[in-house]
Amino acid sequence: MDQHSTIFDAAFEAENPPRRRDILPKWLRTYTLCVIGLGIIFFIWTALMAPASPPDDSLANYAERPSGANVGYTIGTYLPAAFVTMMGLVVWLERRRAILFNMISSIFWGFLVLASLLAYGLPGLGMGFICMLFVPFWIGLFKRKYQWEVEAIRGSGN
């Protein structure tokens, strides 16, 4: 008796696509966790070390300062910490557009370094040294962009 193959036979025999996190080498998974940890450390450092007002502010008296200036300064101090944390978190959570987010973040960091350099001169390059920590992370991710977005899937249950 000769049986005909059906579409269900091919579906059962097909391999499951790899998980996005599994296509990353061990060093990049470890780097991802380090980026998340660095972002958390930046949040803690910012919360503990950020002064209530900018040191060279002419309106140092809190009562005389417009409320919008305080909100803007607070957001400006926490924004880099949020970007650092999100750069690693979206990769660890295996979001499809995580690498695109990191490309945009790398451009953001590039503009931030350039703006710091133009505004403060050579002392502004301090932000550039922090940015150099992420270059291997970005290179490792950008090499796997096609695999990440097309070939791999999110982890089980998602």
C-alpha positions in Angstrom: 0.0 0.0 0.0 1.6 3.3 -1.2 0.9 6.4 1.0 1.0 9.8 -0.4 2.9 12.5 1.5 0.9 15.5 2.8 1.8 19.0 3.7 1.7 17.9 7.4 4.5 15.4 6.9 6.8 18.2 5.7 5.8 20.4 8.7 6.6 17.7 11.2 10.0 17.0 9.7 11.1 20.6 9.4 13.6 21.9 11.9 12.6 24.8 14.1 14.4 28.0 13.3 17.1 29.0 15.8 16.3 31.3 18.7 17.7 34.8 18.3 19.7 34.6 21.5 21.2 31.3 20.3 22.7 32.8 17.2 24.8 35.2 19.3 28.2 33.9 20.3 28.9 33.5 24.0 31.1 36.6 24.1 28.2 38.7 22.7 25.6 37.3 25.1 28.0 38.1 28.0 28.6 41.6 26.5 24.8 42.1 26.3 24.5 41.3 30.0 27.4 43.7 30.7 25.7 46.5 28.7 22.5 46.0 30.8 24.6 46.0 34.0 26.5 49.2 32.9 23.1 50.9 32.2 21.9 50.0 35.7 25.2 51.3 37.1 24.7 54.5 35.2 21.2 54.9 36.6 22.5 54.4 40.1 25.4 56.7 39.6 23.2 59.4 38.1 20.7 59.2 41.0 23.5 59.4 43.6 25.8 61.9 42.0 23.6 64.2 39.9 23.4 67.5 41.8 20.1 69.2 42.3 21.1 72.0 39.9 23.8 72.3 37.3 27.1 73.6 39.0 27.5 76.6 36.7 23.9 77.7 36.6 23.2 81.3 37.2 19.8 80.4 38.6 21.2 78.2 41.3 18.4 79.2 43.7 15.7 76.5 43.3 12.9 78.8 44.1 13.8 81.3 41.3 14.4 78.6 38.7 11.6 78.0 36.1 10.1 74.5 36.7 10.8 73.5 33.1 14.5 73.9 33.6 14.5 71.4 36.4 12.5 68.8 34.4 14.8 69.3 31.4 18.0 68.9 33.4 16.6 65.7 35.1 15.6 64.2 31.8 19.0 65.1 30.3 20.9 63.4 33.1 18.9 60.1 32.9 18.6 59.9 29.1 22.1 58.4 28.4 21.5 55.8 31.2 18.2 54.9 29.7 19.7 54.5 26.2 22.5 52.3 27.5 20.1 50.0 29.4 17.7 49.7 26.4 20.6 48.9 24.0 21.2 45.7 25.9 17.7 45.0 27.1 16.1 44.8 23.7 18.8 42.3 22.5 18.3 40.2 25.6 14.6 40.1 25.2 15.1 39.1 21.5 13.1 41.9 20.0 13.0 41.7 16.2 14.1 45.3 15.6 16.8 45.2 18.4 19.6 45.6 16.0 17.9 48.5 14.2 17.4 50.2 17.6 21.2 49.7 18.3 22.0 51.2 14.9 20.0 54.3 15.8 21.6 54.3 19.2 25.1 54.2 17.7 24.1 57.2 15.5 22.8 59.0 18.6 26.0 58.4 20.5 28.0 59.6 17.5 26.1 62.9 17.4 26.4 63.2 21.2 30.2 62.8 21.0 30.3 65.3 18.2 28.2 67.8 20.1 30.3 67.3 23.2 33.4 67.9 21.2 32.0 71.1 19.6 30.6 72.4 22.9 33.5 71.6 25.3 36.5 71.0 23.1 38.9 68.2 23.9 37.4 67.7 27.4 34.2 66.8 25.7 35.8 63.6 24.3 35.2 62.0 27.7 31.8 60.9 26.3 33.6 59.4 23.3 35.7 57.1 25.6 32.5 55.8 27.1 31.1 55.3 23.6 34.1 53.1 22.7 32.9 50.5 25.2 30.0 49.7 22.9 31.8 49.5 19.5 32.5 45.7 19.8 28.9 45.2 20.9 27.6 47.0 17.9 30.0 45.3 15.4 29.0 41.9 16.8 25.3 42.7 16.4 25.5 44.4 13.0 27.2 41.3 11.5 24.2 39.2 12.5 21.4 41.6 11.3 20.0 39.4 8.6 20.0 36.2 10.8 18.5 38.1 13.6 15.6 39.7 11.7 14.8 37.0 9.1 16.1 33.6 10.0 15.7 33.4 13.8 12.7 33.6 16.1 12.0 34.7 19.6 12.3 32.3 22.5 9.7 29.8 23.5 6.4 31.1 24.8 6.6 34.4 23.1 
